[in-house]
Amino acid sequence: MRVKRSGPLTYALALAVAAISIVPVIYVVLGGFRDTPQINADPAGLPHPWVWGTYGRVLTHSDFWTQAFNSTVIALGTTIGVVGLGVCAAFVLARYRFRGREVLYTYFTLGLLFPSGAAILPLYLMLRDLGLINSYYAVILPQVAFQLPITIVILRPFLFAIPAELEDAAMIDGSSRLGFFWRILLPLSTPVLVTVGVLGFVASWNAFLLPLFVLNDVSLHTLPLGVQNFSTQFTSDTAGILAFTSLAMLPALLFFTLAERQIVGGLQGAIKG
């Protein structure tokens, strides 16, 4: 009876959380189909009539496509670095036995407790001394470093759960450990690799603080910085700001939605492992 009674409450709670998450997104998207006088007259109203020119004006804005390109390059670079380094580190921590393995894994786990914002000043000084300020590397390398802990925490249990018999069979067939890694382990790990890749891509796409500090050149600004610049430049154009914001978050939202099944499968496999 206790389980049956908790069912409707659980669904109601889930719907409430979903509404809190989805309603602001819908408001921003619909706000782009209105003009500023409509929004000022009725902030919570629906578009009437629908104004299609607001999105067109944002898309023809010269900085939008440059910022979208910068965001894509940085997000893809971060994703490749996170997945590549993460799976190599997780493979060693999961399939090799050596002294200090658990200590090293704990060290990576403790990285989850370290907020990236707390390191922004020393990180800026280090990047400045290395001559990386105002470059893609100034954003990609720190983001890869800060994404590695969660990546390894997700990947290691999944790789650890792959039966040792598969590796023994591969060895009998003449495969090396590296061959087992490339030919067997990586294909079996596709769901969890997609999971950490999507998480890394979305986190990089939405990053604001790090690009704000290390990208002083306007031509290198990403879309989150573009939203701030657009809001400052067109303060009175509320509809344009909403349209720019919705377009900036659309790629990450679509990417996350399309890979949703892979993400759920990868997380379930990691938890079971």
Beta strands, then each sheet from edge to edge (+ up, - down):
end
